[in-house]
Amino acid sequence: MSQDVGEIQFLVSRIRKDKHISQWDLGKGICSGQQISKIEKGEALPDFFLMELLLQRLGTSTAKFEIALSLEEYEEIEARDDILDDLRTGRLEVAEKKLENFCRDAGEDQPVRKMNRVRLLGLLALEQEEYESAEMYMKEAVELTMGQADQVNLKEGLFAGIELETLILYAQALWKRNKTVQAEKLLQKVLEHVREQSMDSAERAKLQAKIAVVMGNIQRQASEYAACLALCEEALELLRDNDLVQCMPSLFELLLSVYEET
């Protein structure tokens, strides 16, 4: 990124101190407290992907700021978004070929960038209904920045929206592998965290909708229609409040299915 180092220093430092967050807590799993200190002193400039997670952990997002990207970062973000678009529209073979190139330079010493790549591999596996691979990739993505997947404690520490979304996708993979109890417990923990924590309102709405789709389908399978409807309607209200209703067609599909069955 080519934005002024002083702006980044001021932004991270001010929000962190306002929220009484230590440098160690902010960077846990993605960079050292020493690196946060260097960023705040203007001695280091984080790349876009690290900055994205840091800002999300602080309860805001890069969307609220004008950020100038290096050519390399711009091309990487474009490549990531192209793959996501291919996955959303069912162009799985195209996405798979692009992913081969995208993952080639993952960088073992860059957990955030590697996490982004492993998540995409997990998303592809979910779309291809290769659920064992999906579980493996999503578990790896979780553990790259959050520690052991079965020991993630959402009551302690800071978590970015993209990390929470990864937990939701991991739960989806678990459910698809008939590990329903484990999936439900994880989704409930994420839901409680999203409801309670201070975060960007649009980010909260999108996360809660994604939780509702996975948990709602589990509840629907168990004929727990009232719980499913309550969860979906809560998520839909948040989407409406943030003008994001069009972003979640899968939520409407679930609601329609439940209405037809009841």
Phi and psi in degrees as GROMACS dihedral restraints (atoms count N, CA, C in turn):
[ dihedral_restraints ]
;  ai    aj    ak    al  type     phi  dphi    fc
    3     4     5     6     1  -110.2    20    10
    4     5     6     7     1    13.9    20    10
    6     7     8     9     1   -71.0    20    10
    7     8     9    10     1   161.1    20    10
    9    10    11    12     1   -61.4    20    10
   10    11    12    13     1   133.2    20    10
   12    13    14    15     1   -59.6    20    10
   13    14    15    16     1   -38.2    20    10
   15    16    17    18     1   -61.9    20    10
   16    17    18    19     1   -35.0    20    10
   18    19    20    21     1   -64.1    20    10
   19    20    21    22     1   -43.9    20    10
   21    22    23    24     1   -64.7    20    10
   22    23    24    25     1   -44.5    20    10
   24    25    26    27     1   -56.6    20    10
   25    26    27    28     1   -49.6    20    10
   27    28    29    30     1   -64.5    20    10
   28    29    30    31     1   -43.7    20    10
   30    31    32    33     1   -62.1    20    10
   31    32    33    34     1   -53.9    20    10
   33    34    35    36     1   -64.5    20    10
   34    35    36    37     1   -47.5    20    10
   36    37    38    39     1   -62.5    20    10
   37    38    39    40     1   -46.2    20    10
   39    40    41    42     1   -63.4    20    10
   40    41    42    43     1   -49.4    20    10
   42    43    44    45     1   -65.7    20    10
   43    44    45    46     1   -41.9    20    10
   45    46    47    48     1   -61.1    20    10
   46    47    48    49     1   -46.0    20    10
   48    49    50    51     1   -69.7    20    10
   49    50    51    52     1   -37.8    20    10
   51    52    53    54     1   -60.0    20    10
   52    53    54    55     1   -33.2    20    10
   54    55    56    57     1   -96.9    20    10
   55    56    57    58     1     5.0    20    10
   57    58    59    60     1    56.2    20    10
   58    59    60    61     1    47.4    20    10
   60    61    62    63     1  -106.6    20    10
   61    62    63    64     1   132.9    20    10
   63    64    65    66     1   -76.5    20    10
   64    65    66    67     1   158.3    20    10
   66    67    68    69     1   -62.2    20    10
   67    68    69    70     1   -38.1    20    10
   69    70    71    72     1   -64.1    20    10
   70    71    72    73     1   -45.5    20    10
   72    73    74    75     1   -64.0    20    10
   73    74    75    76     1   -39.8    20    10
   75    76    77    78     1   -64.0    20    10
   76    77    78    79     1   -41.0    20    10
   78    79    80    81     1   -91.0    20    10
   79    80    81    82     1    -5.4    20    10
   81    82    83    84     1   -51.5    20    10
   82    83    84    85     1   123.1    20    10
   84    85    86    87     1    88.1    20    10
   85    86    87    88     1   -17.9    20    10
   87    88    89    90     1  -121.7    20    10
   88    89    90    91     1   -26.8    20    10
   90    91    92    93     1  -165.9    20    10
   91    92    93    94     1   167.2    20    10
   93    94    95    96     1   -80.2    20    10
   94    95    96    97     1   160.2    20    10
   96    97    98    99     1   -60.6    20    10
   97    98    99   100     1   -31.8    20    10
   99   100   101   102     1   -63.7    20    10
  100   101   102   103     1   -38.3    20    10
  102   103   104   105     1   -66.7    20    10
  103   104   105   106     1   -40.0    20    10
  105   106   107   108     1   -60.3    20    10
  106   107   108   109     1   -42.6    20    10
  108   109   110   111     1   -59.7    20    10
  109   110   111   112     1   -42.7    20    10
  111   112   113   114     1   -65.1    20    10
  112   113   114   115     1   -39.0    20    10
  114   115   116   117     1   -61.8    20    10
  115   116   117   118     1   -45.4    20    10
  117   118   119   120     1   -69.4    20    10
  118   119   120   121     1   -27.4    20    10
  120   121   122   123     1   -85.8    20    10
  121   122   123   124     1    -5.1    20    10
  123   124   125   126     1    80.9    20    10
  124   125   126   127     1    16.0    20    10
  126   127   128   129     1   -92.3    20    10
  127   128   129   130     1   -11.0    20    10
  129   130   131   132     1  -146.2    20    10
  130   131   132   133     1   146.5    20    10
  132   133   134   135     1  -118.9    20    10
  133   134   135   136     1   115.5    20    10
  135   136   137   138     1   -71.9    20    10
  136   137   138   139     1   151.1    20    10
  138   139   140   141     1   -74.1    20    10
  139   140   141   142     1   172.4    20    10
  141   142   143   144     1   -58.7    20    10
  142   143   144   145     1   -40.2    20    10
  144   145   146   147     1   -70.3    20    10
  145   146   147   148     1   -37.8    20    10
  147   148   149   150     1   -69.6    20    10
  148   149   150   151     1   -42.4    20    10
  150   151   152   153     1   -62.1    20    10
  151   152   153   154     1   -37.3    20    10
  153   154   155   156     1   -57.9    20    10
  154   155   156   157     1   -47.2    20    10
  156   157   158   159     1   -69.1    20    10
  157   158   159   160     1   -41.0    20    10
  159   160   161   162     1   -60.8    20    10
  160   161   162   163     1   -45.6    20    10
  162   163   164   165     1   -65.9    20    10
  163   164   165   166     1   -40.1    20    10
  165   166   167   168     1   -64.5    20    10
  166   167   168   169     1   -38.7    20    10
  168   169   170   171     1   -65.4    20    10
  169   170   171   172     1   -26.4    20    10
  171   172   173   174     1   -86.8    20    10
  172   173   174   175     1     1.9    20    10
  174   175   176   177     1    89.6    20    10
  175   176   177   178     1    14.8    20    10
  177   178   179   180     1  -130.7    20    10
  178   179   180   181     1  -166.3    20    10
  180   181   182   183     1  -150.5    20    10
  181   182   183   184     1   162.2    20    10
  183   184   185   186     1   -66.0    20    10
  184   185   186   187     1   -19.7    20    10
  186   187   188   189     1   -64.4    20    10
  187   188   189   190     1   -22.1    20    10
  189   190   191   192     1   -84.4    20    10
  190   191   192   193     1    -3.3    20    10
  192   193   194   195     1  -130.0    20    10
  193   194   195   196     1   150.0    20    10
  195   196   197   198     1   -84.4    20    10
  196   197   198   199     1   113.7    20    10
  198   199   200   201     1  -121.4    20    10
  199   200   201   202     1   120.8    20    10
  201   202   203   204     1   -86.2    20    10
  202   203   204   205     1   129.8    20    10
  204   205   206   207     1  -102.7    20    10
  205   206   207   208     1   151.2    20    10
  207   208   209   210     1   -71.4    20    10
  208   209   210   211     1   162.5    20    10
  210   211   212   213     1   -59.4    20    10
  211   212   213   214     1   -41.0    20    10
  213   214   215   216     1   -61.7    20    10
  214   215   216   217     1   -44.8    20    10
  216   217   218   219     1   -66.4    20    10
  217   218   219   220     1   -42.9    20    10
  219   220   221   222     1   -58.6    20    10
  220   221   222   223     1   -45.7    20    10
  222   223   224   225     1   -65.9    20    10
  223   224   225   226     1   -36.3    20    10
  225   226   227   228     1   -68.9    20    10
  226   227   228   229     1   -41.4    20    10
  228   229   230   231     1   -65.9    20    10
  229   230   231   232     1   -42.4    20    10
  231   232   233   234     1   -60.0    20    10
  232   233   234   235     1   -42.5    20    10
  234   235   236   237     1   -64.5    20    10
  235   236   237   238     1   -42.7    20    10
  237   238   239   240     1   -61.6    20    10
  238   239   240   241     1   -46.6    20    10
  240   241   242   243     1   -67.8    20    10
  241   242   243   244     1   -34.6    20    10
  243   244   245   246     1   -62.7    20    10
  244   245   246   247     1   -42.4    20    10
  246   247   248   249     1   -64.5    20    10
  247   248   249   250     1   -44.0    20    10
  249   250   251   252     1   -60.9    20    10
  250   251   252   253     1   -40.1    20    10
  252   253   254   255     1   -64.6    20    10
  253   254   255   256     1   -40.8    20    10
  255   256   257   258     1   -62.5    20    10
  256   257   258   259     1   -40.7    20    10
  258   259   260   261     1   -66.0    20    10
  259   260   261   262     1   -42.5    20    10
  261   262   263   264     1   -64.3    20    10
  262   263   264   265     1   -32.9    20    10
  264   265   266   267     1   -99.0    20    10
  265   266   267   268     1     9.3    20    10
  267   268   269   270     1    79.9    20    10
  268   269   270   271     1    12.6    20    10
  270   271   272   273     1   -87.5    20    10
  271   272   273   274     1    69.3    20    10
  273   274   275   276     1   -70.9    20    10
  274   275   276   277     1   -38.1    20    10
  276   277   278   279     1   -65.7    20    10
  277   278   279   280     1   -40.0    20    10
  279   280   281   282     1   -64.1    20    10
  280   281   282   283     1   -44.8    20    10
  282   283   284   285     1   -61.4    20    10
  283   284   285   286     1   -40.7    20    10
  285   286   287   288     1   -63.4    20    10
  286   287   288   289     1   -41.8    20    10
  288   289   290   291     1   -65.6    20    10
  289   290   291   292     1   -41.8    20    10
  291   292   293   294     1   -65.8    20    10
  292   293   294   295     1   -35.1    20    10
  294   295   296   297     1   -65.9    20    10
  295   296   297   298     1   -33.3    20    10
  297   298   299   300     1   -58.1    20    10
  298   299   300   301     1   -44.2    20    10
  300   301   302   303     1   -72.6    20    10
  301   302   303   304     1   -40.1    20    10
  303   304   305   306     1   -64.1    20    10
  304   305   306   307     1   -35.5    20    10
  306   307   308   309     1   -86.6    20    10
  307   308   309   310     1    -7.0    20    10
  309   310   311   312     1   -62.3    20    10
  310   311   312   313     1   -36.3    20    10
  312   313   314   315     1  -113.0    20    10
  313   314   315   316     1    45.3    20    10
  315   316   317   318     1   -57.8    20    10
  316   317   318   319     1   -42.3    20    10
  318   319   320   321     1    83.8    20    10
  319   320   321   322     1   100.1    20    10
  321   322   323   324     1   -62.2    20    10
  322   323   324   325     1   -26.6    20    10
  324   325   326   327     1   -91.5    20    10
  325   326   327   328     1     8.4    20    10
  327   328   329   330     1  -124.2    20    10
  328   329   330   331     1    83.8    20    10
  330   331   332   333     1   -60.2    20    10
  331   332   333   334     1   -33.5    20    10
  333   334   335   336     1   -68.4    20    10
  334   335   336   337     1   -47.4    20    10
  336   337   338   339     1   -64.7    20    10
  337   338   339   340     1   -41.4    20    10
  339   340   341   342     1   -64.9    20    10
  340   341   342   343     1   -39.5    20    10
  342   343   344   345     1   -59.2    20    10
  343   344   345   346     1   -41.6    20    10
  345   346   347   348     1   -59.6    20    10
  346   347   348   349     1   -40.7    20    10
  348   349   350   351     1   -71.4    20    10
  349   350   351   352     1   -43.3    20    10
  351   352   353   354     1   -65.2    20    10
  352   353   354   355     1   -37.1    20    10
  354   355   356   357     1   -58.7    20    10
  355   356   357   358     1   -42.7    20    10
  357   358   359   360     1   -64.0    20    10
  358   359   360   361     1   -38.8    20    10
  360   361   362   363     1   -63.2    20    10
  361   362   363   364     1   -39.5    20    10
  363   364   365   366     1   -66.3    20    10
  364   365   366   367     1   -39.6    20    10
  366   367   368   369     1   -63.1    20    10
  367   368   369   370     1   -42.3    20    10
  369   370   371   372     1   -61.6    20    10
  370   371   372   373     1   -44.2    20    10
  372   373   374   375     1   -62.8    20    10
  373   374   375   376     1   -38.6    20    10
  375   376   377   378     1   -62.2    20    10
  376   377   378   379     1   -45.0    20    10
  378   379   380   381     1   -66.5    20    10
  379   380   381   382     1   -31.6    20    10
  381   382   383   384     1   -84.3    20    10
  382   383   384   385     1     0.1    20    10
  384   385   386   387     1    61.1    20    10
  385   386   387   388     1    31.2    20    10
  387   388   389   390     1   -98.7    20    10
  388   389   390   391     1    77.0    20    10
  390   391   392   393     1   -72.3    20    10
  391   392   393   394     1   -29.3    20    10
  393   394   395   396     1   -64.4    20    10
  394   395   396   397     1   -44.3    20    10
  396   397   398   399     1   -65.5    20    10
  397   398   399   400     1   -39.3    20    10
  399   400   401   402     1   -60.1    20    10
  400   401   402   403     1   -44.7    20    10
  402   403   404   405     1   -61.4    20    10
  403   404   405   406     1   -43.8    20    10
  405   406   407   408     1   -61.5    20    10
  406   407   408   409     1   -47.9    20    10
  408   409   410   411     1   -66.4    20    10
  409   410   411   412     1   -44.1    20    10
  411   412   413   414     1   -67.1    20    10
  412   413   414   415     1   -36.2    20    10
  414   415   416   417     1   -63.3    20    10
  415   416   417   418     1   -43.3    20    10
  417   418   419   420     1   -62.2    20    10
  418   419   420   421     1   -42.9    20    10
  420   421   422   423     1   -61.4    20    10
  421   422   423   424     1   -42.0    20    10
  423   424   425   426     1   -59.5    20    10
  424   425   426   427     1   -47.1    20    10
  426   427   428   429     1   -74.8    20    10
  427   428   429   430     1   -16.6    20    10
  429   430   431   432     1   -66.0    20    10
  430   431   432   433     1   -30.0    20    10
  432   433   434   435     1  -127.5    20    10
  433   434   435   436     1   -12.2    20    10
  435   436   437   438     1  -119.4    20    10
  436   437   438   439     1     0.3    20    10
  438   439   440   441     1    86.9    20    10
  439   440   441   442     1  -169.0    20    10
  441   442   443   444     1   -55.1    20    10
  442   443   444   445     1   128.9    20    10
  444   445   446   447     1   -60.2    20    10
  445   446   447   448     1   -35.6    20    10
  447   448   449   450     1   -87.1    20    10
  448   449   450   451     1     4.8    20    10
  450   451   452   453     1  -126.6    20    10
  451   452   453   454     1    12.6    20    10
  453   454   455   456     1   -64.2    20    10
  454   455   456   457     1   123.1    20    10
  456   457   458   459     1  -108.5    20    10
  457   458   459   460     1   102.1    20    10
  459   460   461   462     1   -76.3    20    10
  460   461   462   463     1    -7.2    20    10
  462   463   464   465     1   -83.7    20    10
  463   464   465   466     1   -11.4    20    10
  465   466   467   468     1  -127.5    20    10
  466   467   468   469     1   143.2    20    10
  468   469   470   471     1    89.2    20    10
  469   470   471   472     1   176.8    20    10
  471   472   473   474     1  -114.4    20    10
  472   473   474   475     1   144.0    20    10
  474   475   476   477     1  -137.9    20    10
  475   476   477   478     1   131.6    20    10
  477   478   479   480     1   -77.5    20    10
  478   479   480   481     1   159.4    20    10
  480   481   482   483     1   -56.7    20    10
  481   482   483   484     1   -40.7    20    10
  483   484   485   486     1   -66.5    20    10
  484   485   486   487     1   -31.4    20    10
  486   487   488   489     1   -70.2    20    10
  487   488   489   490     1   -41.6    20    10
  489   490   491   492     1   -64.9    20    10
  490   491   492   493     1   -39.3    20    10
  492   493   494   495     1   -63.0    20    10
  493   494   495   496     1   -36.9    20    10
  495   496   497   498     1   -63.7    20    10
  496   497   498   499     1   -39.0    20    10
  498   499   500   501     1   -63.0    20    10
  499   500   501   502     1   -39.4    20    10
  501   502   503   504     1   -63.2    20    10
  502   503   504   505     1   -43.5    20    10
  504   505   506   507     1   -66.7    20    10
  505   506   507   508     1   -36.4    20    10
  507   508   509   510     1   -62.9    20    10
  508   509   510   511     1   -43.5    20    10
  510   511   512   513     1   -62.2    20    10
  511   512   513   514     1   -39.1    20    10
  513   514   515   516     1   -61.3    20    10
  514   515   516   517     1   -43.2    20    10
  516   517   518   519     1   -63.7    20    10
  517   518   519   520     1   -40.6    20    10
  519   520   521   522     1   -61.2    20    10
  520   521   522   523     1   -44.4    20    10
  522   523   524   525     1   -61.4    20    10
  523   524   525   526     1   -44.0    20    10
  525   526   527   528     1   -64.1    20    10
  526   527   528   529     1   -21.0    20    10
  528   529   530   531     1   -98.0    20    10
  529   530   531   532     1    17.5    20    10
  531   532   533   534     1    65.7    20    10
  532   533   534   535     1    25.0    20    10
  534   535   536   537     1   -99.5    20    10
  535   536   537   538     1    60.1    20    10
  537   538   539   540     1   -65.8    20    10
  538   539   540   541     1   -43.2    20    10
  540   541   542   543     1   -62.1    20    10
  541   542   543   544     1   -45.2    20    10
  543   544   545   546     1   -62.6    20    10
  544   545   546   547     1   -41.2    20    10
  546   547   548   549     1   -63.7    20    10
  547   548   549   550     1   -45.6    20    10
  549   550   551   552     1   -62.7    20    10
  550   551   552   553     1   -42.7    20    10
  552   553   554   555     1   -61.2    20    10
  553   554   555   556     1   -43.0    20    10
  555   556   557   558     1   -66.1    20    10
  556   557   558   559     1   -44.5    20    10
  558   559   560   561     1   -62.6    20    10
  559   560   561   562     1   -38.6    20    10
  561   562   563   564     1   -64.9    20    10
  562   563   564   565     1   -39.5    20    10
  564   565   566   567     1   -63.8    20    10
  565   566   567   568     1   -43.3    20    10
  567   568   569   570     1   -65.9    20    10
  568   569   570   571     1   -42.1    20    10
  570   571   572   573     1   -60.5    20    10
  571   572   573   574     1   -45.4    20    10
  573   574   575   576     1   -61.9    20    10
  574   575   576   577     1   -40.7    20    10
  576   577   578   579     1   -64.0    20    10
  577   578   579   580     1   -45.9    20    10
  579   580   581   582     1   -63.5    20    10
  580   581   582   583     1   -38.8    20    10
  582   583   584   585     1   -67.4    20    10
  583   584   585   586     1   -35.7    20    10
  585   586   587   588     1   -91.9    20    10
  586   587   588   589     1   -29.6    20    10
  588   589   590   591     1   -84.5    20    10
  589   590   591   592     1   151.5    20    10
  591   592   593   594     1   -77.7    20    10
  592   593   594   595     1   122.5    20    10
  594   595   596   597     1  -156.1    20    10
  595   596   597   598     1   169.3    20    10
  597   598   599   600     1   -55.4    20    10
  598   599   600   601     1   131.5    20    10
  600   601   602   603     1   -62.9    20    10
  601   602   603   604     1   -37.6    20    10
  603   604   605   606     1   -67.5    20    10
  604   605   606   607     1   -39.0    20    10
  606   607   608   609     1   -63.5    20    10
  607   608   609   610     1   -42.8    20    10
  609   610   611   612     1   -60.5    20    10
  610   611   612   613     1   -43.8    20    10
  612   613   614   615     1   -61.9    20    10
  613   614   615   616     1   -44.5    20    10
  615   616   617   618     1   -66.8    20    10
  616   617   618   619     1   -41.4    20    10
  618   619   620   621     1   -65.3    20    10
  619   620   621   622     1   -43.5    20    10
  621   622   623   624     1   -66.4    20    10
  622   623   624   625     1   -34.5    20    10
  624   625   626   627     1   -65.7    20    10
  625   626   627   628     1   -40.3    20    10
  627   628   629   630     1   -66.5    20    10
  628   629   630   631     1   -39.0    20    10
  630   631   632   633     1   -62.2    20    10
  631   632   633   634     1   -44.3    20    10
  633   634   635   636     1   -61.0    20    10
  634   635   636   637     1   -37.6    20    10
  636   637   638   639     1   -64.8    20    10
  637   638   639   640     1   -46.1    20    10
  639   640   641   642     1   -74.1    20    10
  640   641   642   643     1   -51.4    20    10
  642   643   644   645     1   -65.7    20    10
  643   644   645   646     1   -37.2    20    10
  645   646   647   648     1   -63.1    20    10
  646   647   648   649     1   -38.8    20    10
  648   649   650   651     1   -66.9    20    10
  649   650   651   652     1   -35.7    20    10
  651   652   653   654     1   -64.1    20    10
  652   653   654   655     1   -45.0    20    10
  654   655   656   657     1   -65.7    20    10
  655   656   657   658     1   -38.3    20    10
  657   658   659   660     1   -61.9    20    10
  658   659   660   661     1   -43.0    20    10
  660   661   662   663     1   -60.9    20    10
  661   662   663   664     1   -32.9    20    10
  663   664   665   666     1   -89.1    20    10
  664   665   666   667     1     7.8    20    10
  666   667   668   669     1    60.5    20    10
  667   668   669   670     1    28.8    20    10
  669   670   671   672     1   -92.3    20    10
  670   671   672   673     1    67.3    20    10
  672   673   674   675     1   -67.4    20    10
  673   674   675   676     1   -38.8    20    10
  675   676   677   678     1   -63.5    20    10
  676   677   678   679     1   -44.0    20    10
  678   679   680   681     1   -64.9    20    10
  679   680   681   682     1   -40.8    20    10
  681   682   683   684     1   -62.2    20    10
  682   683   684   685     1   -46.7    20    10
  684   685   686   687     1   -63.6    20    10
  685   686   687   688     1   -42.4    20    10
  687   688   689   690     1   -61.8    20    10
  688   689   690   691     1   -43.1    20    10
  690   691   692   693     1   -65.2    20    10
  691   692   693   694     1   -44.3    20    10
  693   694   695   696     1   -67.3    20    10
  694   695   696   697     1   -40.9    20    10
  696   697   698   699     1   -67.8    20    10
  697   698   699   700     1   -35.5    20    10
  699   700   701   702     1   -62.8    20    10
  700   701   702   703     1   -44.9    20    10
  702   703   704   705     1   -65.1    20    10
  703   704   705   706     1   -40.5    20    10
  705   706   707   708     1   -64.2    20    10
  706   707   708   709     1   -38.3    20    10
  708   709   710   711     1   -62.7    20    10
  709   710   711   712     1   -41.1    20    10
  711   712   713   714     1   -64.4    20    10
  712   713   714   715     1   -40.5    20    10
  714   715   716   717     1   -63.2    20    10
  715   716   717   718     1   -43.0    20    10
  717   718   719   720     1   -60.0    20    10
  718   719   720   721     1   -45.2    20    10
  720   721   722   723     1   -60.6    20    10
  721   722   723   724     1   -25.3    20    10
  723   724   725   726     1  -110.0    20    10
  724   725   726   727     1    14.4    20    10
  726   727   728   729     1    54.3    20    10
  727   728   729   730     1    44.3    20    10
  729   730   731   732     1  -122.3    20    10
  730   731   732   733     1    15.4    20    10
  732   733   734   735     1   -56.1    20    10
  733   734   735   736     1   -37.4    20    10
  735   736   737   738     1   -71.0    20    10
  736   737   738   739     1   -11.9    20    10
  738   739   740   741     1   -81.9    20    10
  739   740   741   742     1    -9.9    20    10
  741   742   743   744     1  -130.6    20    10
  742   743   744   745     1    64.8    20    10
  744   745   746   747     1   -60.6    20    10
  745   746   747   748     1   -29.5    20    10
  747   748   749   750     1   -65.2    20    10
  748   749   750   751     1   -27.5    20    10
  750   751   752   753     1   -69.3    20    10
  751   752   753   754     1   -40.7    20    10
  753   754   755   756     1   -67.2    20    10
  754   755   756   757     1   -37.5    20    10
  756   757   758   759     1   -62.1    20    10
  757   758   759   760     1   -41.2    20    10
  759   760   761   762     1   -64.8    20    10
  760   761   762   763     1   -46.8    20    10
  762   763   764   765     1   -59.0    20    10
  763   764   765   766     1   -44.2    20    10
  765   766   767   768     1   -61.2    20    10
  766   767   768   769     1   -42.0    20    10
  768   769   770   771     1   -62.6    20    10
  769   770   771   772     1   -41.7    20    10
  771   772   773   774     1   -67.4    20    10
  772   773   774   775     1   -42.3    20    10
  774   775   776   777     1   -61.5    20    10
  775   776   777   778     1   -37.8    20    10
  777   778   779   780     1   -69.1    20    10
  778   779   780   781     1   -29.3    20    10
  780   781   782   783     1   -90.0    20    10
  781   782   783   784     1   -10.0    20    10
